């Protein structure tokens, strides 16, 4: 049962996440807050029962076939958001969503777009190159 005397963060810190994971998740969500708010194809929501949840493929709700996932760490959600930004860049270049197929110009565009986020999240900069080895998260 939810203890309504606790704030959401206090509840999460006490029951759902360890302090380091919660701090990492909240830092990533803060850095990406404008991007997340503007995104039409995914959302990140809070549940008092399970914590942060990533929902994907929201543009076609009647065809929703994506499996939501529970966000476990800052690194996990940063990795996913780097991927989402990379896919956005690929689509802007009129290409496939398969970021592993990025040509050198597209790779540079993806890295340029990720740089402001990575500069604010130095602990996750190593994930920038990993984004090109992921063909899909689904």
C-alpha positions in Angstrom: 0.0 0.0 0.0 1.2 3.5 -0.8 2.3 5.6 2.1 0.7 9.0 1.3 2.8 10.7 3.9 5.8 10.3 1.7 6.6 12.4 -1.4 6.9 10.4 -4.7 10.7 10.7 -4.5 10.8 9.6 -0.8 8.7 6.6 -1.7 10.9 5.7 -4.7 14.0 6.1 -2.6 12.6 4.0 0.1 10.9 1.2 -1.9 11.7 1.2 -5.6 15.3 2.4 -6.3 18.5 2.6 -4.5 19.8 6.2 -4.0 22.4 6.0 -6.8 19.9 4.7 -9.4 17.2 7.2 -8.5 19.7 10.1 -8.6 21.0 8.9 -12.0 17.5 8.5 -13.5 16.4 11.9 -12.2 19.6 13.6 -13.6 19.1 12.1 -17.0 15.4 13.0 -17.0 16.2 16.6 -16.1 18.8 16.9 -18.8 16.5 15.5 -21.5 13.3 17.1 -20.1 12.6 19.4 -23.0 13.3 16.6 -25.5 11.0 14.2 -23.6 8.2 16.8 -23.4 8.4 17.5 -27.1 8.5 13.8 -28.1 5.4 12.6 -29.8 6.4 8.9 -30.1 7.3 8.1 -26.5 6.7 9.2 -23.0 8.2 8.5 -19.6 5.7 8.3 -16.8 5.8 7.8 -13.0 3.9 5.0 -11.2 3.7 5.0 -7.5 3.7 1.2 -7.7 6.6 0.5 -9.9 8.5 3.7 -10.6 9.5 5.2 -13.9 8.1 3.6 -17.1 9.1 4.2 -20.7 6.3 3.9 -23.2 7.1 3.8 -26.9 5.2 3.9 -30.2 2.6 6.4 -29.0 1.8 7.9 -32.4 -0.5 5.1 -33.3 -2.3 4.1 -30.1 -4.7 1.7 -31.8 -1.6 -0.2 -33.1 0.3 0.0 -29.8 2.5 -3.1 -29.8 5.5 -1.9 -27.9 6.2 -3.3 -24.5 6.7 -0.7 -21.9 9.7 -1.1 -19.7 10.6 -0.1 -16.2 13.5 2.2 -16.0 16.1 0.7 -13.7 19.0 3.2 -13.9 20.3 6.5 -15.2 22.6 4.6 -17.6 19.7 2.5 -19.0 17.4 5.5 -19.7 20.3 7.7 -21.1 21.2 4.8 -23.5 17.6 4.7 -24.7 17.3 8.5 -25.0 20.6 8.7 -27.0 19.1 6.1 -29.3 15.8 8.0 -29.7 17.7 11.2 -30.5 19.8 9.3 -33.1 16.7 7.8 -34.7 15.2 11.4 -34.9 18.3 12.5 -36.8 18.2 9.6 -39.2 14.5 10.3 -40.0 15.3 14.0 -40.5 17.9 12.9 -43.1 15.1 10.9 -44.8 16.7 7.6 -43.8 15.7 4.4 -42.1 15.3 4.3 -38.3 18.1 1.7 -38.2 20.8 3.9 -36.8 23.5 1.2 -37.4 23.2 2.1 -41.1 24.2 5.8 -40.5 26.8 7.1 -43.0 29.6 9.3 -41.9 27.6 12.5 -42.4 24.7 11.1 -40.4 27.0 9.8 -37.7 28.4 13.3 -37.3 24.9 14.8 -37.2 23.9 12.3 -34.5 27.0 13.0 -32.4 26.5 16.7 -32.8 22.9 16.4 -31.6 23.9 14.2 -28.6 26.8 16.4 -27.6 24.9 18.9 -25.5 23.2 16.1 -23.5 26.5 14.2 -23.1 28.3 17.3 -21.9 25.8 17.5 -19.1 26.0 13.8 -18.4 29.8 13.0 -18.5 29.3 9.7 -16.7 27.3 8.5 -19.7 29.4 9.8 -22.6 30.7 6.3 -23.4 27.1 5.5 -24.6 27.4 7.9 -27.5 29.3 5.5 -29.8 27.2 2.6 -28.6 24.2 4.1 -30.2 25.5 3.2 -33.7 25.8 -0.5 -32.7 22.1 -0.7 -31.8 19.7 -1.5 -34.7 16.6 -1.4 -32.6 15.5 -1.5 -29.0 12.3 -3.3 -29.7 
